[in-house]
Amino acid sequence: MIYIFDNLTDKIDFATILVYILESPSDHKFIFTGKDKIFYDHLIDQPKIKGYLATYYPNLKQKYTELLSNKLVFTLDYKKCVSDLKNQKYIIFGTTPNKLDSENVFSTKLTKKCAFVFGSENGLSKEKKELLSKLVHYPLKNASFLKLRHIFPIVYGINMHKQFKPIRLK
């Protein structure tokens, strides 16, 4: 599974994603577009992010960047990133709060060749959405939208659940 984050700048969103990256299976990849690696290297060194990670990993002596390096990809060009994945036969899903133009994420058919795109705090532009295969939404009950730090774990959890066959109890 591949997760793409476009123009991510929020420190808490970034720290939340880092926890999932550290815990994710080795075949999962996380691509950050719109900003260069130097931006994210600087972000990960921020006291707020280090403190957030220390909450979950108080005994971790190794540098976080060493643990994350094999799962992270940085590219400035969102369009090229999505096009390259499509050329490799990936289905590219974009997340949106808009129920009218999207499919419920729970009914989405997933394969190993799927990628999910998450926009910045302002969401994905119309031009960026047009490059995607499908848009999916989480069926909200009372909220009109969720921040990235909330929707990413939900989508991630749904994907992890769908990768495993259910156990039938007798």
DAWO-V822314 format. One record per helix or strand. SS is the DSSP state (H for helix, E for strand). FROM is the first residue (numbers start at 0). LEN is the number of residues. If there is no record, write none. Layout:
ss = [SS & SS]
from = [FROM & FROM]
len = [LEN & LEN]
//
This chain:
ss = [E & H & E & H & H & H & E & H & E & E & H & E & E & E & H & E & H]
from = [1 & 10 & 28 & 36 & 46 & 63 & 71 & 77 & 90 & 102 & 104 & 113 & 119 & 122 & 125 & 133 & 147]
len = [5 & 13 & 5 & 8 & 10 & 5 & 4 & 10 & 5 & 2 & 3 & 5 & 1 & 1 & 4 & 4 & 16]
//
